[in-house]
Amino acid sequence: MVFKQVRTLFLFMVFLPFLAYNQSVINPVEDVEIGVVEHLDEFLPDSIMLINENNEEVFLNDLIDKPTVLNFVYYRCPGICSPLMEAIAGVMDKSELKVGEDYQVLTISFDPRETIDLGIRKKENYLNLMTRRDEAAKGWHFFVSDSASIVRITEAVGFKYKRTGNDYLHAASVTVVSPDKKIVRYLNGMYYMPFEWKMAIIEASQGKSGPTLNRVLRYCYAYDPIGQTYVMNFTKVGGILILFFAAIFLAFLLFKPKKR
């Protein structure tokens, strides 16, 4: 009887961390104020109007004819927007795929007060960081839009942000869309591995959706709106470690050789 109780407790403590993690993945929090709520396998809405670098009105869905990376920033951002776009420029330089041919990147300002002139200046700054400048100039496009279209597209992809004074609190993330306008992948953070970038684009070309590779980081990290970055959630991580070592200790007690 005691053996069965110990065994049950052992199994519970072994699998509790995985149950907690899986619950966070299967049922992500939908009411987050700042961050990303994934809408995998959903399609972009029609009639999202953007203003391109020629100051022309265009529709988002008309632009998507290949795997597309959507990048939401605001050009005056004093925080994570610049490191995020530098990371995008860096991974495009390192990737085997050709931007403009194999895929494209659309950077969209979610601040309706900004004009495309500012977007053009920002684009020039990031192109100057790249060795494959001419290639990126044809495949990395910058846009602004009106408030109604911005709300529709950010809600469609689950990009949550909050205005504070003249600035915004927001997360660092890009959304990968297939040629048929389906959301297939999210890449979070401000560093992208060339392999991760390549696989996301290749699978997008095939219309395959996939889980975010760093979903576990979202469980172990929390967004700090003041520092505008992700910080480790020591409560969650510490709880998992305690349960893990407790499970090992119980396993040792349960299965250690009995003395004759």
Backbone hydrogen bonds in HBPLUS format (Angstrom, degrees):
<---DONOR---> <-ACCEPTOR-->    atom                        ^
c    i                          cat <-CA-CA->   ^        H-A-AA   ^      H-
h    n   atom  resd res      DA  || num        DHA   H-A  angle D-A-AA Bond
n    s   type  num  typ     dist DA aas  dist angle  dist       angle   num
A0005-GLN N   A0001-MET O   3.10 MM   4  6.42 157.2  2.16 148.6 154.6     1
A0006-VAL N   A0002-VAL O   2.95 MM   4  6.19 163.2  1.98 154.5 158.8     2
A0007-ARG N   A0003-PHE O   2.91 MM   4  6.07 159.2  1.95 148.3 154.7     3
A0008-THR N   A0004-LYS O   2.91 MM   4  6.09 158.0  1.96 146.8 152.5     4
A0009-LEU N   A0005-GLN O   2.98 MM   4  6.22 161.6  2.02 148.4 153.3     5
A0010-PHE N   A0006-VAL O   2.86 MM   4  6.04 154.7  1.92 148.3 155.9     6
A0011-LEU N   A0007-ARG O   2.96 MM   4  6.21 166.5  1.98 154.0 156.2     7
A0012-PHE N   A0008-THR O   2.98 MM   4  6.16 156.5  2.04 147.0 153.9     8
A0013-MET N   A0009-LEU O   3.01 MM   4  6.20 160.7  2.05 149.6 153.9     9
A0014-VAL N   A0010-PHE O   2.95 MM   4  6.16 146.5  2.06 148.9 158.7    10
A0015-PHE N   A0011-LEU O   3.10 MM   4  6.21 164.5  2.12 149.1 152.1    11
A0016-LEU N   A0012-PHE O   2.95 MM   4  5.84 129.7  2.21 142.6 154.5    12
A0019-LEU N   A0015-PHE O   2.92 MM   4  6.14 152.1  1.99 153.5 162.3    13
A0020-ALA N   A0016-LEU O   2.92 MM   4  6.11 158.2  1.96 153.7 159.3    14
A0021-TYR N   A0017-PRO O   2.97 MM   4  6.21 156.9  2.02 144.1 150.4    15
A0022-ASN N   A0018-PHE O   2.85 MM   4  5.96 169.2  1.86 148.8 152.4    16
A0023-GLN N   A0019-LEU O   2.91 MM   4  5.98 152.2  1.99 143.2 150.8    17
A0024-SER N   A0020-ALA O   3.18 MM   4  6.42 148.6  2.28 139.4 146.9    18
A0024-SER N   A0021-TYR O   3.02 MM   3  5.18 118.9  2.41  97.7 112.8    19
A0025-VAL N   A0021-TYR O   3.09 MM   4  6.45 136.3  2.29 143.3 155.8    20
A0025-VAL N   A0022-ASN O   3.11 MM   3  5.01 128.1  2.39  92.4 106.3    21
A0026-ILE N   A0022-ASN O   2.80 MM   4  5.97 171.2  1.81 160.7 162.4    22
A0027-ASN N   A0023-GLN O   2.96 MM   4  5.70 160.3  2.00 140.7 147.1    23
A0035-GLY N   A0160-LYS O   3.14 MM 125  5.09 168.5  2.15 125.7 124.9    24
A0160-LYS N   A0035-GLY O   2.84 MM 125  5.09 166.3  1.86 158.3 158.3    25
A0037-VAL N   A0158-GLY O   2.84 MM 121  4.58 160.5  1.88 132.5 138.7    26
A0042-GLU N   A0039-HIS O   3.21 MM   3  5.78 150.7  2.30 138.6 137.3    27
A0041-ASP N   A0183-ILE O   2.76 MM 142  5.29 159.9  1.80 166.0 159.8    28
A0183-ILE N   A0042-GLU O   2.83 MM 141  5.62 172.4  1.83 169.0 169.4    29
A0044-LEU N   A0181-LYS O   2.95 MM 137  5.66 157.8  2.00 160.7 167.6    30
A0060-LEU N   A0048-ILE O   2.87 MM  12  5.49 162.8  1.89 158.5 163.9    31
A0050-LEU N   A0058-VAL O   2.74 MM   8  5.30 166.3  1.76 162.4 165.5    32
A0058-VAL N   A0050-LEU O   2.82 MM   8  5.30 162.8  1.85 150.8 156.0    33
A0051-ILE N   A0144-VAL O   2.82 MM  93  5.33 155.6  1.88 158.4 157.4    34
A0144-VAL N   A0051-ILE O   3.22 MM  93  5.33 150.8  2.31 138.6 147.2    35
A0052-ASN N   A0056-GLU O   2.92 MM   4  5.46 155.8  1.98 152.4 154.8    36
A0055-ASN N   A0052-ASN O   2.92 MM   3  5.25 151.8  2.00 119.1 121.1    37
A0062-ASP N   A0059-PHE O   3.04 MM   3  5.43 133.4  2.26 106.8 119.5    38
A0063-LEU N   A0060-LEU O   2.91 MM   3  5.35 145.7  2.03 111.0 121.5    39
A0104-GLN N   A0067-PRO O   3.03 MM  37  6.57 143.5  2.17 152.0 163.2    40
A0068-THR N   A0177-VAL O   2.94 MM 109  5.13 168.9  1.95 151.7 155.4    41
A0177-VAL N   A0068-THR O   2.75 MM 109  5.13 163.6  1.78 156.2 162.0    42
A0069-VAL N   A0104-GLN O   2.88 MM  35  6.29 160.1  1.92 153.0 159.6    43
A0106-LEU N   A0069-VAL O   2.82 MM  37  6.12 165.0  1.84 162.4 166.6    44
A0070-LEU N   A0175-THR O   2.70 MM 105  5.05 171.2  1.70 161.0 161.0    45
A0175-THR N   A0070-LEU O   2.98 MM 105  5.05 163.7  2.01 145.3 150.1    46
A0071-ASN N   A0106-LEU O   2.89 MM  35  6.05 164.1  1.92 157.6 155.2    47
A0108-ILE N   A0071-ASN O   2.82 MM  37  6.13 158.4  1.87 156.5 163.4    48
A0073-VAL N   A0108-ILE O   3.13 MM  35  6.30 158.1  2.18 141.7 148.2    49
A0110-PHE N   A0073-VAL O   2.90 MM  37  6.17 144.9  2.02 149.9 161.3    50
A0077-CYS N   A0074-TYR O   3.07 MM   3  5.56 161.7  2.10 120.5 124.6    51
A0084-LEU N   A0080-ILE O   2.98 MM   4  6.01 152.9  2.05 147.5 155.9    52
A0085-MET N   A0081-CYS O   2.95 MM   4  6.21 161.5  1.99 154.2 157.8    53
A0086-GLU N   A0082-SER O   2.92 MM   4  6.10 149.5  2.01 150.3 159.7    54
A0087-ALA N   A0083-PRO O   2.92 MM   4  6.09 146.2  2.04 140.5 149.2    55
A0088-ILE N   A0084-LEU O   3.02 MM   4  6.38 148.1  2.13 142.9 151.8    56
A0089-ALA N   A0085-MET O   2.92 MM   4  6.13 160.8  1.96 143.9 149.0    57
A0090-GLY N   A0086-GLU O   2.88 MM   4  6.07 153.4  1.95 142.2 150.0    58
A0091-VAL N   A0087-ALA O   2.94 MM   4  6.17 162.2  1.97 150.7 154.2    59
A0092-MET N   A0088-ILE O   3.00 MM   4  6.11 151.9  2.08 147.5 155.2    60
A0093-ASP N   A0089-ALA O   3.11 MM   4  6.29 150.1  2.20 142.0 149.6    61
A0094-LYS N   A0090-GLY O   3.15 MM   4  6.43 144.7  2.28 141.2 150.5    62
A0095-SER N   A0091-VAL O   2.92 MM   4  5.86 133.5  2.14 141.2 152.1    63
A0101-GLU N   A0098-LYS O   3.18 MM   3  5.53 155.8  2.25 120.2 127.3    64
A0102-ASP N   A0098-LYS O   2.78 MM   4  5.39 155.6  1.84 156.2 164.5    65
A0100-GLY N   A0103-TYR O   2.59 MM   3  5.58 169.9  1.60 171.9 175.3    66
A0105-VAL N   A0139-GLY O   2.92 MM  34  6.30 165.6  1.94 161.1 164.7    67
A0141-HIS N   A0105-VAL O   2.88 MM  36  6.29 158.6  1.92 169.5 169.5    68
A0107-THR N   A0141-HIS O   2.79 MM  34  6.13 167.0  1.81 169.4 171.5    69
A0143-PHE N   A0107-THR O   2.85 MM  36  6.18 138.7  2.02 160.1 171.4    70
A0109-SER N   A0143-PHE O   3.10 MM  34  6.33 162.2  2.14 139.9 144.4    71
A0114-GLU N   A0111-ASP O   3.13 MM   3  5.87 167.6  2.15 123.8 127.3    72
A0118-LEU N   A0115-THR O   3.24 MM   3  5.83 133.5  2.47 111.1 119.7    73
A0120-ILE N   A0116-ILE O   2.86 MM   4  6.14 152.0  1.94 153.7 160.4    74
A0121-ARG N   A0117-ASP O   3.16 MM   4  6.44 155.7  2.22 144.5 150.1    75
A0122-LYS N   A0118-LEU O   3.03 MM   4  6.28 156.4  2.09 147.6 154.1    76
A0123-LYS N   A0119-GLY O   2.92 MM   4  6.14 157.7  1.97 147.5 153.7    77
A0124-GLU N   A0120-ILE O   3.08 MM   4  6.32 158.9  2.12 146.4 151.4    78
A0125-ASN N   A0121-ARG O   3.12 MM   4  6.42 150.9  2.21 143.4 150.9    79
A0126-TYR N   A0122-LYS O   3.16 MM   4  6.53 157.3  2.21 154.5 159.0    80
A0127-LEU N   A0123-LYS O   2.91 MM   4  6.12 154.9  1.97 155.1 162.9    81
A0128-ASN N   A0124-GLU O   3.13 MM   4  6.24 145.8  2.25 142.2 149.8    82
A0129-LEU N   A0126-TYR O   3.10 MM   3  5.26 152.0  2.18 101.8 110.4    83
A0130-MET N   A0127-LEU O   3.06 MM   3  5.34 162.5  2.09 111.7 117.3    84
A0136-ALA N   A0132-ARG O   3.04 MM   4  6.29 162.3  2.08 154.3 159.7    85
A0137-ALA N   A0133-ARG O   2.84 MM   4  6.04 149.3  1.94 152.9 162.2    86
A0138-LYS N   A0135-GLU O   3.29 MM   3  5.64 140.9  2.45 102.7 112.2    87
A0139-GLY N   A0136-ALA O   3.06 MM   3  5.04 137.4  2.25  97.7 110.0    88
A0140-TRP N   A0136-ALA O   2.78 MM   4  5.42 134.7  1.98 160.4 158.8    89
A0150-ILE N   A0146-ASP O   3.05 MM   4  6.22 157.7  2.10 153.9 161.0    90
A0151-VAL N   A0147-SER O   3.01 MM   4  6.16 162.5  2.04 149.7 153.4    91
A0152-ARG N   A0148-ALA O   3.16 MM   4  6.38 159.4  2.20 145.1 150.6    92
A0153-ILE N   A0149-SER O   3.02 MM   4  6.21 165.2  2.04 153.6 156.5    93
A0154-THR N   A0150-ILE O   2.99 MM   4  6.02 166.8  2.00 153.4 157.7    94
A0155-GLU N   A0151-VAL O   3.03 MM   4  5.94 155.8  2.09 142.4 149.4    95
A0156-ALA N   A0152-ARG O   3.02 MM   4  6.05 145.7  2.14 135.4 145.1    96
A0157-VAL N   A0153-ILE O   3.16 MM   4  6.40 148.4  2.27 145.9 151.7    97
A0158-GLY N   A0154-THR O   2.96 MM   4  5.89 118.9  2.34 133.7 149.1    98
A0159-PHE N   A0154-THR O   2.87 MM   5  4.99 145.6  1.99 150.4 152.4    99
A0162-LYS N   A0169-LEU O   2.92 MM   7  5.16 154.7  1.99 146.4 153.9   100
A0169-LEU N   A0162-LYS O   2.71 MM   7  5.16 160.9  1.74 153.1 159.0   101
A0164-THR N   A0167-ASP O   2.78 MM   3  5.39 164.4  1.80 138.4 144.0   102
A0167-ASP N   A0164-THR O   3.19 MM   3  5.39 157.5  2.24 127.9 125.7   103
A0189-GLY N   A0172-ALA O   2.86 MM  17  5.13 159.4  1.90 148.2 141.7   104
A0174-VAL N   A0187-LEU O   2.90 MM  13  5.34 154.2  1.96 146.8 155.4   105
A0187-LEU N   A0174-VAL O   3.00 MM  13  5.34 165.7  2.02 150.3 154.3   106
A0176-VAL N   A0185-ARG O   2.78 MM   9  4.98 179.3  1.78 152.2 152.2   107
A0184-VAL N   A0176-VAL O   2.96 MM   8  5.86 166.2  1.98 156.2 160.5   108
A0185-ARG N   A0176-VAL O   3.39 MM   9  4.98 148.2  2.50 138.0 134.4   109
A0178-SER N   A0182-LYS O   2.85 MM   4  5.22 161.1  1.88 148.8 152.8   110
A0181-LYS N   A0178-SER O   2.89 MM   3  5.28 144.4  2.01 125.3 124.2   111
A0210-GLY N   A0184-VAL O   3.01 MM  26  6.25 155.0  2.07 168.6 164.7   112
A0197-TRP N   A0193-MET O   2.93 MM   4  6.18 163.1  1.96 161.7 167.1   113
A0198-LYS N   A0194-PRO O   2.87 MM   4  5.99 162.2  1.91 147.6 152.4   114
A0199-MET N   A0195-PHE O   2.93 MM   4  6.09 168.4  1.94 153.7 156.6   115
A0200-ALA N   A0196-GLU O   3.06 MM   4  6.15 158.0  2.11 145.2 151.2   116
A0201-ILE N   A0197-TRP O   3.17 MM   4  6.40 155.4  2.23 146.3 152.4   117
A0202-ILE N   A0198-LYS O   2.90 MM   4  6.12 164.8  1.92 157.0 161.6   118
A0203-GLU N   A0199-MET O   2.95 MM   4  5.98 168.2  1.96 149.7 153.3   119
A0204-ALA N   A0200-ALA O   2.98 MM   4  6.02 141.3  2.13 132.7 143.8   120
A0205-SER N   A0201-ILE O   2.95 MM   4  6.23 147.1  2.06 144.8 152.9   121
A0206-GLN N   A0203-GLU O   3.13 MM   3  5.06 135.8  2.34  93.4 105.7   122
A0208-LYS N   A0203-GLU O   2.83 MM   5  5.11 154.5  1.89 158.0 151.6   123
A0207-GLY N   A0204-ALA O   2.99 MM   3  4.83 156.6  2.05 100.1 107.5   124
A0215-ARG N   A0212-THR O   3.15 MM   3  5.42 144.1  2.29 124.0 118.7   125
A0217-LEU N   A0214-ASN O   3.01 MM   3  5.17 130.3  2.26  98.9 112.0   126
A0218-ARG N   A0215-ARG O   2.99 MM   3  5.11 125.8  2.29  97.1 111.5   127
A0219-TYR N   A0215-ARG O   3.25 MM   4  6.71 137.4  2.44 141.5 152.7   128
A0219-TYR N   A0216-VAL O   3.13 MM   3  5.12 129.5  2.40  92.8 106.1   129
A0220-CYS N   A0216-VAL O   3.04 MM   4  6.33 149.6  2.13 143.6 152.1   130
A0221-TYR N   A0217-LEU O   2.68 MM   4  5.58 129.2  1.93 143.6 155.5   131
A0233-ASN N   A0220-CYS O   2.75 MM  13  5.48 174.4  1.75 148.1 148.1   132
A0222-ALA N   A0231-VAL O   2.76 MM   9  5.47 163.1  1.79 165.5 167.0   133
A0231-VAL N   A0222-ALA O   2.85 MM   9  5.47 168.3  1.87 162.9 161.9   134
A0224-ASP N   A0229-THR O   2.76 MM   5  5.46 175.4  1.76 173.8 175.5   135
A0228-GLN N   A0224-ASP O   2.72 MM   4  5.50 121.0  2.07 143.4 161.3   136
A0229-THR N   A0224-ASP O   3.30 MM   5  5.46 147.0  2.42 136.2 143.2   137
A0237-VAL N   A0233-ASN O   3.10 MM   4  6.34 177.2  2.10 160.2 161.1   138
A0238-GLY N   A0234-PHE O   2.78 MM   4  5.54 156.2  1.84 135.8 143.9   139
A0239-GLY N   A0235-THR O   2.98 MM   4  6.04 153.8  2.05 139.8 147.2   140
A0240-ILE N   A0236-LYS O   3.03 MM   4  6.29 158.3  2.08 151.1 156.1   141
A0241-LEU N   A0237-VAL O   3.01 MM   4  6.27 162.4  2.04 151.6 156.3   142
A0242-ILE N   A0238-GLY O   2.93 MM   4  6.12 161.3  1.96 151.3 156.2   143
A0243-LEU N   A0239-GLY O   3.06 MM   4  6.25 165.4  2.09 147.5 151.4   144
A0244-PHE N   A0240-ILE O   2.86 MM   4  6.03 152.9  1.93 147.6 156.0   145
A0245-PHE N   A0241-LEU O   2.97 MM   4  6.19 170.5  1.98 157.0 157.5   146
A0246-ALA N   A0242-ILE O   2.91 MM   4  6.01 150.5  1.99 145.6 154.9   147
A0247-ALA N   A0243-LEU O   2.90 MM   4  6.03 149.9  2.00 142.4 150.0   148
A0248-ILE N   A0244-PHE O   3.06 MM   4  6.43 151.5  2.14 144.7 152.4   149
A0249-PHE N   A0245-PHE O   2.96 MM   4  6.17 158.4  2.00 145.0 150.7   150
A0250-LEU N   A0246-ALA O   2.95 MM   4  6.16 159.9  1.99 148.9 154.1   151
A0251-ALA N   A0247-ALA O   2.91 MM   4  6.07 150.9  1.99 142.6 151.2   152
A0252-PHE N   A0248-ILE O   2.95 MM   4  6.22 150.5  2.04 145.6 153.4   153
A0253-LEU N   A0249-PHE O   3.01 MM   4  6.34 159.6  2.05 148.8 153.8   154
A0254-LEU N   A0250-LEU O   2.84 MM   4  5.97 150.4  1.93 145.6 154.3   155
A0255-PHE N   A0251-ALA O   2.92 MM   4  5.93 158.1  1.97 149.0 153.6   156
A0256-LYS N   A0252-PHE O   2.95 MM   4  5.43 125.3  2.25 141.8 148.2   157
